[in-house]
Amino acid sequence: MAERDTIKYQIKDGNEIVYYGITNDLERREQEHRSEGMDFTSIEKIGNVTTRDAAGDWEEERIRHYMSQHSGRRPRYNQNDTGK
């Protein structure tokens, strides 16, 4: 059985979602994003800790949904359509 060790999260700049992601350490990941130059006002854990596969599916679905609502554009800092 797969381990539930992955956190789903979204990053916002004001009210705008600028990134969807997954990690096993949200505090570390926030610091990595900031050191990479990402500009944002908040990071929010979404739902419960889950398996890596389920979290990856969630990330991909959220990016696709965002794109369907924003004329095919990805969130500002997501580099591809799947998050991978």
C-alpha positions as CSV (number, residue, x, y, z in Angstrom):
1,M,0.0,0.0,0.0
2,A,1.3,3.4,-1.0
3,E,2.3,5.8,1.8
4,R,0.3,8.9,2.4
5,D,3.1,11.4,2.7
6,T,2.4,14.1,0.1
7,I,0.9,17.5,0.6
8,K,-1.1,19.3,-2.1
9,Y,-0.7,23.1,-2.1
10,Q,-1.5,26.3,-4.1
11,I,0.4,29.6,-4.1
12,K,-1.3,32.9,-4.5
13,D,-0.2,36.4,-5.2
14,G,-3.1,38.4,-3.8
15,N,-6.2,36.7,-5.1
16,E,-4.5,35.2,-8.1
17,I,-3.4,31.5,-8.1
18,V,0.1,31.5,-9.5
19,Y,1.2,27.9,-8.8
20,Y,-0.1,24.4,-7.9
21,G,2.3,21.9,-6.4
22,I,2.9,18.9,-4.3
23,T,5.6,18.2,-1.7
24,N,6.5,16.1,1.3
25,D,7.7,19.2,3.2
26,L,5.7,22.4,2.7
27,E,8.0,24.8,4.7
28,R,11.1,23.6,2.8
29,R,9.3,23.9,-0.5
30,E,8.1,27.5,0.3
31,Q,11.6,28.5,1.0
32,E,12.8,26.9,-2.3
33,H,10.2,28.8,-4.2
34,R,11.2,32.1,-2.7
35,S,14.9,31.4,-3.3
36,E,14.0,30.6,-7.0
37,G,12.6,34.1,-7.3
38,M,8.9,33.4,-7.1
39,D,6.9,36.4,-6.0
40,F,3.8,35.5,-3.9
41,T,1.8,36.5,-0.9
42,S,0.6,33.1,0.5
43,I,1.0,29.4,0.3
44,E,-1.9,27.1,1.3
45,K,-2.1,23.4,2.0
46,I,-5.1,21.9,0.2
47,G,-6.9,18.9,1.7
48,N,-5.4,16.0,3.5
49,V,-2.0,14.4,3.1
50,T,-2.2,11.7,0.4
51,T,-0.2,9.4,-1.8
52,R,2.3,10.8,-4.3
53,D,0.3,9.3,-7.2
54,A,-3.0,10.8,-6.0
55,A,-1.4,14.2,-5.4
56,G,0.2,14.2,-8.8
57,D,-3.2,13.5,-10.4
58,W,-4.7,16.3,-8.4
59,E,-1.9,18.7,-9.5
60,E,-2.4,17.9,-13.1
61,E,-6.2,18.2,-12.9
62,R,-5.9,21.7,-11.1
63,I,-3.6,23.0,-13.8
64,R,-5.9,21.8,-16.6
65,H,-8.9,23.3,-14.8
66,Y,-7.1,26.6,-14.4
67,M,-6.2,26.5,-18.1
68,S,-9.8,25.9,-19.1
69,Q,-10.8,29.0,-17.2
70,H,-8.0,31.2,-18.4
71,S,-7.9,30.9,-22.2
72,G,-5.3,28.1,-22.1
73,R,-2.8,29.9,-19.9
74,R,-1.1,28.0,-17.0
75,P,-0.7,29.6,-13.6
76,R,2.2,32.0,-13.7
77,Y,4.8,29.7,-12.2
78,N,3.7,26.3,-13.5
79,Q,6.1,25.5,-16.3
80,N,4.1,22.8,-18.0
81,D,0.5,21.4,-18.2
82,T,1.1,18.5,-15.8
83,G,3.1,20.0,-13.0
84,K,5.7,17.3,-13.6
